[in-house]
Amino acid sequence: MAYYIGRRLLLMIPTLIVISFIIFVIIQLPPGDYLESYVAELESQGESVDPGQIAALRSQYGLDEPFLVQYLTWSTGMLHGDFGYSFEYGLPVTEVVGDRLFLTVIISLCTILFTWLIAFPIGMYSATHQYSWGDYGLTLLGFLGLATPNFLLALVMLYFANVTFGISIGGLMDPQYLDADWSWDKLMSVLQHLWIPVIVIGTSGTAAMIRRLRANLLDELHKPYVVTGRAKGVPPFRLLVKYPLRVSLNFFIADIGSMLPSIISGAEIVAVVLSLPTTGPILIAALQSQDMYLAGSFLMFLALLTVIGVLVSDIALALLDPRIRLEGVRTS
Amino acid sequence: MKVNPVSEHFVSDKPFDPNSIEQIDPEQERLYLASQWRLMWWVFKRHRLALFCGVLILLMYLSILIAEYLAPYALKTRHTDYIYSPPQPVHLFHEGEFIGPFVYGWGYELDMDKLLRNYSEQRDRVYPLSFFCHGDPYEFWGIRQADLHLVCAPEGGVLFMLGTDRLGRDMLSRIIYGARISLTIGLLGIIVSFLLGITLGGFAGYYGGWVDSTVQRITEVIRSFPELPLWMALSAILPVTWSPLWVFFGITLILALLDWTGLARAVRSKLLALREEDYCMAAELMGARPTRIIGRHLLPGILSHLIASATLSIPAMILGETALSFLGLGLRPPITSWGVLLNEAQNINVVAIYPWLMLPVIPVIVVILAFNFFGDGLRDAADPYKH
């Protein structure tokens, strides 16, 4: 087991290095840099800029260094927790990112739980009542969730929650808690606001999950041991829960890996519509104003989140399913 | 003489034909002689919903060829007197009398308290719709001038079946024109990602070794990325000075660049198994080049699977374009796509006051559902020998 985890951890390192390099190339690609657009903005407002000051800023942030040197500075800085400096906010990146990343993680976790809660009973029902009207209806419902663009659903729910329940659900907490320290009340306020983004993001992943649970369960249900159990008189529900369900549970864990990227993507766009204090809105702003270290660190964090999520799901799977450990290395 | 009861059994008088077991009836013969594609078609045909969705998709793609003709108005026609008009009902009966499809006169009063235009029907004026009529002129396929429309506004009246937007442009026409961009972006994107996936996955699966592990690592890295943030970052790169057409191609390329990994994995795993087959060895011994072996001998065997999985990834691209354009990072006006149209519905006011601006979401949902069911049917049919 330790060997397996160690191996997986080692494999993560080259992946992360490549990811960081790709991200750096991407944020470097747009012509010009933040200072140039900053100067242009100042000049358009009729203010004069001291070229010496700009040059000083430029050398301070290493913007005139060659590409590789900049990359090395940035990536080695990240290793000891220095993620660079946000021009836009005038703050170190870590201070801008901190809470927002935390909230992104919370939303993602809640969404995964929500997806499970919904997909599980529906998938079970669909598999045991294959080709019934209920099966078709629920499947269609799942597909509708898949096909509706997240952002529009968010917008509509925002409106209806406001009209029917009279609550404002924009943001992730009531305004008075925005700068407050974490307390019980603040937590409750967050929970009250959390359900809309969770539902909105969750709908798109649920359909795929229902389909896969249904297919997995159907495979299991046709195996001889189920027939044997039924022949010996095990009640249908007990028979379902006892073995087939447990076997197809594994893939719920395995699926986290493939769900996470799409959940984080969904979280980004929904966050823009609902103006959530997560990474979405700030990432867009940073990309547009070429606040490169901020944008780069965000992308890096999001990728890191996914990679770690996949790792955790793989390890959990290896713990739960002895077959994987015996094979040593997972092929997928 | 007494007959032994055991040996007394039925013997047919017919002459014995040792080949009779080998003969098959015409039904079986048809099955055995059918090509793989024909078998697939037979299986696919049984899947009613998938068949219906396939026809629907085909019709939608055909509609982009004649968008100008189907749309009641030209793309840029503005009706400054009818800003933010809600959908106008089309009637069949006037005072209990059947006169075919018609609209009433359409007028508004200003509500000075709320600063809204309240549109209402003027029941005294009846405008029957005309079909195959002459309306806004357009250039058909960039070749010849034309002004024929399937349906156009009645003489003296207006026809806004899905309402108008903030500049007084007809939503129905804009949705029909938007299909052009939104549908082709999925198709172009899938072609690019298909080529990338087949090439890279093919080489990885055929050569194995370091080529394989390199491609594997690349796909792993790309798959571990949340798609949307990366799309956003990449589309932020596109220079603002680019013409809308170039932005369109740029966005297509970006969508495709992140999509090919799934296909590459599928190709690779299939080829890893197939390259051990004897016919592959035979081709190798006869001196065929790797590209020929992959392209001529290996790929055709798995092509049906690949097409099915490609179909299933078109919806993701269409949604991707919609999301990017909605955020203002994708296509921008004057290009009209469903995402660009929805970009105008970004505001909570729209949901409350002008909900018809969200109508472009309906074709998006329909197309995505149709592609999903169609792809499902294709996937089931892709392996006709299974049954």
Interface residues (C-beta under 8 A of the other chain):
Chain A: P14 T15 V18 I19 I22 I23 I26 I27 L29 P30 P31 F143 L144 L146 A147 T148 P149 N150 F151 L152 L155 V156 L158 Y159 L260 P261 S262 I264 S265 G266 E268 I269 V272 V273 L283 I284 L287 Q288 A295 F298 L299 L302 A303 T306 V307 V310
Chain B: R217 E220 V221 R223 S224 F225 P226 E227 L228 P229 L230 M232 A233 L234 A236 I237 P239 P315 L319 T322 A323 F326 L327 L329 L342 A345 Q346 I348 V350 V351 A352 M358 V361 V364 I365 I368 L369 N372 F373
